[in-house]
Amino acid sequence: MPTLDVDDARLHYRETGSGSPLILIHGAGAHADLSDGALPALAAQHRVIVYDRRGHSRSGSKPAAIKGYLKRQADDAAALLQGIGAAPATIVGWSNGGIIALNLALAYPQLVTRLVVCEPPLHASQHAPPRAQLGAVLKTMLLSAIGCKRAAVATFFRMLLAQPDGSNVFDTLDEATREGVLVNAATLLHELKTGTGEELTAERLRELRCPISAIVGGNTISVFSDATQRLLGILPEMRVRCIPGAGHISVLTHPGDFARLALQT
């Protein structure tokens, strides 16, 4: 993968396809390769850029400071787009990458033509989760506090990827895919301390001037479906599109559907 130096970080990125630029911003603990299944369809219409965020996988520098963390991540995305001549672009952010995408669109409107967010947990920390999810969060915090970081992250991902029938997508992932997120355990646990976009108030979000749409999985947990509804309440012009049967990482489990909806205007 080529690299771009951004302050004290070296971002690893890849490009494929041609046309107007589109960048994918991944969620906490993830990496660029999790979106590989969606790339062929996206690249048929766009010059697609994927990258490992600061502190993740191949871009494994020290994570950004907790204060201003999500804005720092947005600054990195802006620097990447400008550094490789890929602006303005369609911005597609999933999970925490969606909150970073919102920060990017507000701070650098000249770099963004269209915004697609997939289940950003916007303001989730201000709302108590259901008991089962709260228990998993507390267990994650306990395991992290006693130094069991990989076990903590596995617990967290099993909460995120629980299915209505009692199964769990995390347990169906192949060993390499699970290891790809567990290796980012320290960064993910750090990112969990940085909030869920509380600085993005309703007033600020209403300053968005680019078209915005949202993707949500039909089987996702309430933390994410509720957050999508909160964002829709703030931005009623936002189009919400559902992938039936998908959970939180639809870009991995339902890549064709994810790409199709991301391409819709």
C-alpha positions as CSV (number, residue, x, y, z in Angstrom):
1,M,0.0,0.0,0.0
2,P,1.2,3.5,-0.7
3,T,1.5,5.9,2.2
4,L,1.0,9.5,3.0
5,D,2.6,11.3,6.0
6,V,0.2,13.4,8.0
7,D,1.9,15.2,10.9
8,D,3.2,12.4,13.1
9,A,1.2,9.6,11.4
10,R,1.8,7.6,8.2
11,L,-1.5,6.6,6.6
12,H,-1.6,3.5,4.4
13,Y,-4.1,3.7,1.6
14,R,-5.2,2.0,-1.6
15,E,-7.0,3.2,-4.7
16,T,-9.0,1.4,-7.3
17,G,-11.3,2.4,-10.1
18,S,-11.8,5.7,-11.9
19,G,-14.2,8.5,-12.0
20,S,-15.2,11.0,-9.3
21,P,-13.4,10.2,-5.9
22,L,-15.1,8.3,-3.2
23,I,-13.4,7.5,0.2
24,L,-14.4,4.9,2.7
25,I,-13.8,5.6,6.4
26,H,-13.8,2.6,8.6
27,G,-15.1,2.1,12.1
28,A,-13.3,1.7,15.4
29,G,-10.9,-1.2,15.6
30,A,-11.3,-2.0,11.9
31,H,-9.1,-1.5,8.8
32,A,-9.3,-0.8,5.1
33,D,-9.5,-4.4,3.9
34,L,-12.9,-5.1,5.6
35,S,-14.6,-3.2,2.8
36,D,-12.9,-5.2,0.0
37,G,-16.1,-7.0,-1.0
38,A,-17.8,-3.7,-1.8
39,L,-14.9,-2.2,-3.8
40,P,-15.7,-3.8,-7.3
41,A,-19.2,-2.3,-7.5
42,L,-18.0,1.1,-6.1
43,A,-15.0,1.2,-8.4
44,A,-17.1,0.6,-11.5
45,Q,-18.3,4.2,-11.0
46,H,-15.7,5.9,-8.8
47,R,-12.1,6.3,-8.0
48,V,-12.3,4.6,-4.6
49,I,-9.9,5.3,-1.8
50,V,-9.7,3.1,1.3
51,Y,-7.2,3.6,4.2
52,D,-6.3,2.5,7.7
53,R,-7.1,5.3,10.1
54,R,-4.4,6.7,12.4
55,G,-3.6,4.1,15.1
56,H,-5.1,1.2,13.1
57,S,-3.4,-1.8,11.5
58,R,-0.8,-0.6,9.0
59,S,-1.2,3.0,10.0
60,G,-0.2,2.0,13.4
61,S,1.1,5.2,14.9
62,K,0.1,6.3,18.4
63,P,-3.6,7.0,18.6
64,A,-4.6,10.7,18.7
65,A,-5.3,12.4,22.0
66,I,-8.8,11.8,23.5
67,K,-9.6,15.5,23.4
68,G,-10.4,16.4,19.8
69,Y,-9.9,12.8,18.7
70,L,-12.7,12.5,16.1
71,K,-11.8,15.9,14.7
72,R,-8.1,14.8,14.4
73,Q,-9.4,11.7,12.4
74,A,-11.4,14.1,10.2
75,D,-8.3,16.2,9.7
76,D,-6.4,13.1,8.6
77,A,-9.1,12.2,6.0
78,A,-9.0,15.8,4.7
79,A,-5.2,15.7,4.4
80,L,-5.3,12.4,2.6
81,L,-7.9,13.6,0.1
82,Q,-5.9,16.8,-0.6
83,G,-2.6,15.0,-0.6
84,I,-3.5,12.6,-3.3
85,G,-5.7,15.0,-5.3
86,A,-8.9,13.2,-4.6
87,A,-11.1,16.2,-3.6
88,P,-14.0,16.9,-3.6
89,A,-15.2,13.4,-2.9
90,T,-18.2,11.3,-1.8
91,I,-17.5,10.4,1.8
92,V,-18.8,7.0,3.0
93,G,-18.3,6.3,6.7
94,W,-19.5,3.3,8.7
95,S,-19.8,3.1,12.4
96,N,-17.4,5.5,14.1
97,G,-16.2,6.3,10.6
98,G,-19.7,7.9,10.1
99,I,-19.1,10.3,12.9
100,I,-15.7,11.2,11.5
101,A,-17.4,11.7,8.1
102,L,-19.8,14.1,9.7
103,N,-16.9,16.0,11.3
104,L,-15.2,16.1,7.9
105,A,-18.2,17.5,6.1
106,L,-18.6,20.2,8.6
107,A,-15.0,21.2,8.9
108,Y,-14.1,20.9,5.2
109,P,-17.3,21.4,3.2
110,Q,-15.2,22.2,0.1
111,L,-13.9,18.6,0.1
112,V,-17.3,16.9,0.2
113,T,-19.8,16.4,-2.6
114,R,-22.0,13.8,-0.9
115,L,-22.1,12.1,2.5
116,V,-23.2,8.5,3.2
117,V,-23.2,7.3,6.8
118,C,-23.7,3.7,7.9
119,E,-24.9,3.4,11.5
120,P,-22.8,6.1,13.2
121,P,-23.4,5.8,16.9
122,L,-24.1,9.5,17.2
123,H,-24.7,10.7,20.7
124,A,-25.1,7.1,21.9
125,S,-23.2,7.7,25.1
126,Q,-26.0,10.1,26.1
127,H,-28.6,7.3,26.0
128,A,-28.7,4.2,28.2
129,P,-28.5,1.0,26.2
130,P,-30.8,-2.0,26.8
131,R,-29.7,-4.2,29.8
132,A,-28.0,-6.8,27.7
133,Q,-25.9,-4.3,25.8
134,L,-25.1,-2.4,29.0
135,G,-23.9,-5.6,30.6
136,A,-21.5,-6.2,27.6
137,V,-20.2,-2.6,27.9
138,L,-19.5,-3.0,31.6
139,K,-17.8,-6.3,30.9
140,T,-15.7,-4.7,28.2
141,M,-14.6,-2.0,30.6
142,L,-13.8,-4.5,33.3
143,L,-11.7,-6.7,31.0
144,S,-9.9,-3.6,29.7
145,A,-9.2,-2.4,33.3
146,I,-7.5,-5.6,34.2
147,G,-5.4,-5.7,31.1
148,C,-7.3,-8.3,29.1
149,K,-7.6,-6.1,26.0
150,R,-8.2,-8.7,23.3
151,A,-10.9,-10.3,25.5
152,A,-12.5,-6.9,26.1
153,V,-12.6,-6.2,22.3
154,A,-14.0,-9.6,21.5
155,T,-16.8,-8.9,24.1
156,F,-17.5,-5.5,22.6
157,F,-17.7,-6.9,19.0
158,R,-20.0,-9.7,20.1
159,M,-22.3,-7.0,21.5
160,L,-22.2,-5.0,18.3
161,L,-22.8,-8.1,16.1
162,A,-25.5,-9.9,18.0
163,Q,-28.4,-11.1,15.9
164,P,-32.1,-11.3,16.9
165,D,-32.1,-15.1,16.7
166,G,-29.3,-15.3,19.4
167,S,-26.5,-16.0,16.9
168,N,-23.5,-13.7,16.6
169,V,-21.8,-12.5,13.4
170,F,-18.5,-12.2,15.2
171,D,-18.3,-15.9,15.9
172,T,-18.9,-16.7,12.2
173,L,-16.0,-14.6,10.9
174,D,-12.9,-16.5,9.8
175,E,-9.9,-16.4,12.0
176,A,-8.0,-13.9,9.9
177,T,-10.9,-11.4,9.9
178,R,-11.3,-11.7,13.7
179,E,-7.5,-11.3,14.2
180,G,-7.6,-8.2,11.9
181,V,-9.7,-6.4,14.5
182,L,-8.3,-7.9,17.7
183,V,-4.9,-6.7,16.7
184,N,-6.3,-3.1,17.0
185,A,-7.6,-3.8,20.6
186,A,-5.6,-1.0,22.3
187,T,-6.7,1.6,19.7
188,L,-10.3,0.5,19.9
189,L,-10.4,0.7,23.7
190,H,-8.8,4.1,23.5
191,E,-11.4,5.3,20.9
192,L,-14.2,4.2,23.1
193,K,-13.1,6.9,25.6
194,T,-13.4,9.7,23.0
195,G,-17.2,9.9,23.0
196,T,-19.8,9.5,20.3
197,G,-19.8,12.9,18.6
198,E,-21.3,15.0,21.4
199,E,-19.5,18.0,20.0
200,L,-21.8,17.6,16.9
201,T,-24.8,19.3,18.3
202,A,-28.1,19.5,16.4
203,E,-27.3,23.1,15.6
204,R,-24.0,22.2,14.1
205,L,-25.3,19.3,12.1
206,R,-28.0,21.5,10.6
207,E,-25.1,23.5,9.0
208,L,-24.4,20.5,6.6
209,R,-24.9,21.6,3.0
210,C,-24.1,18.5,1.1
211,P,-26.6,15.7,0.3
212,I,-26.6,13.0,3.0
213,S,-28.0,9.5,3.1
214,A,-27.8,6.7,5.7
215,I,-27.6,2.9,5.5
216,V,-28.9,0.8,8.4
217,G,-29.0,-3.0,8.8
218,G,-32.4,-4.6,9.3
219,N,-30.9,-6.8,12.1
220,T,-28.6,-4.2,13.7
221,I,-28.8,-3.6,17.5
222,S,-30.9,-0.8,18.9
223,V,-27.9,1.4,19.7
224,F,-27.3,2.0,16.0
225,S,-30.9,2.0,14.7
226,D,-31.8,4.5,17.4
227,A,-28.8,6.7,16.6
228,T,-29.9,6.7,12.9
229,Q,-33.4,7.8,13.9
230,R,-31.9,10.6,16.1
231,L,-29.8,11.8,13.1
232,L,-32.9,11.7,10.9
233,G,-34.8,13.8,13.5
234,I,-32.1,16.4,13.2
235,L,-31.7,16.1,9.4
236,P,-35.2,15.2,8.0
237,E,-34.0,15.6,4.5
238,M,-31.6,12.6,5.0
239,R,-32.6,9.5,3.1
240,V,-32.4,6.3,5.1
241,R,-32.0,3.0,3.3
242,C,-32.2,-0.5,4.9
243,I,-30.4,-3.7,4.2
244,P,-32.7,-6.5,5.3
245,G,-31.0,-9.2,7.4
246,A,-27.8,-7.2,7.9
247,G,-26.2,-6.3,11.2
248,H,-23.7,-3.6,12.0
249,I,-20.9,-4.5,9.6
250,S,-23.0,-4.7,6.4
251,V,-20.0,-3.5,4.4
252,L,-18.4,-6.9,5.2
253,T,-21.4,-9.2,5.4
254,H,-23.6,-7.7,2.7
255,P,-21.0,-5.9,0.5
256,G,-23.1,-5.9,-2.7
257,D,-26.1,-4.3,-1.0
258,F,-23.9,-1.9,0.9
259,A,-22.3,-0.7,-2.4
260,R,-25.6,-0.5,-4.2
261,L,-27.1,1.7,-1.5
262,A,-23.9,3.8,-1.1
263,L,-24.1,4.6,-4.9
264,Q,-27.7,5.7,-4.8
265,T,-28.2,9.5,-4.8
